[in-house]
Amino acid sequence: MPLLLKRKGPGLIRFVMLALFLLGTLLPFYWMFITSLKGRQEIYGDKLTFWPEELTWANYIETFKTSNFPHYFANSFIVSIVSGILVLIVSILGGYSLARYRFKGKGVIMLLFLGTQMIPVIIMLVPLFIAFSELNMLDSLTSLIVTYTAINIPFCLITISGFFQRIPVALEEAAMIDGCGRLETVVRIILPIMLPGIVATFVFAFTAAWNDLFFGIMFTTSESVKTVPVGLNNFVQKFDVNWGEMSTAGILSLLPVVVLFAIMQRYIVAGLSQGAVKG
């Protein structure tokens, strides 16, 4: 028996640790989901239930009918999509330049990009707030799009540059010998090969913008420009918290990211694997 425990012990410990980690990760989502399906009396009742005694979709109906959640959802979607596309365009152009061209100060530029990832976001708040105030961009979706684009570009540009470096230069040279220009070579030959990396980069930029709360709170005040993380706070009233509708809004806010990961999963895994073994 001791010998069996000695052989199986490490594996058993890993299993238990992974099971506890999985439980701790999924439990909040499960609790939020079942809360969204409970009636108001059951939510505020003294009895703790791990599954709704009576399933109801009332919270989902009320969330769409009585709250501004659809508007918050649309704002988050616009901000995340636009900033993700802008990040992708700049990262592809900049990443290609860093990967294929030699120029003075290239190492310094790379260090500066890496250095920006070590700066706490709180330090960027004051200069951004002043700049947006001077430009009359506060309380608008534009301020959020500019912020998320600027913050996500350094990391995404370095990541895309790594993907470009993995593709042999000889492939581009062969395409040019066959008559393709540089732009045509990149668009028709290189970018399709890099599709997993491009998708992984876009998903990163989209998710970072979708989940942000800090800049959303600081730069927006009007209901018409609030995003989902900021708008969820409206379910907290002065003397009450509407747990049912708040849980419903939380579950619905997960859908775009979950759907995006489900559709792009194979590209994301391939892209991350390529980045992990970059030579």
Summary of the structure (lengths in Angstrom):
residues: 279
radius of gyration: 23.8
end to end distance: 46.9
largest distance: 76.3
contacts: 795
relative contact order: 0.14
helix: 79%
strand: 1%
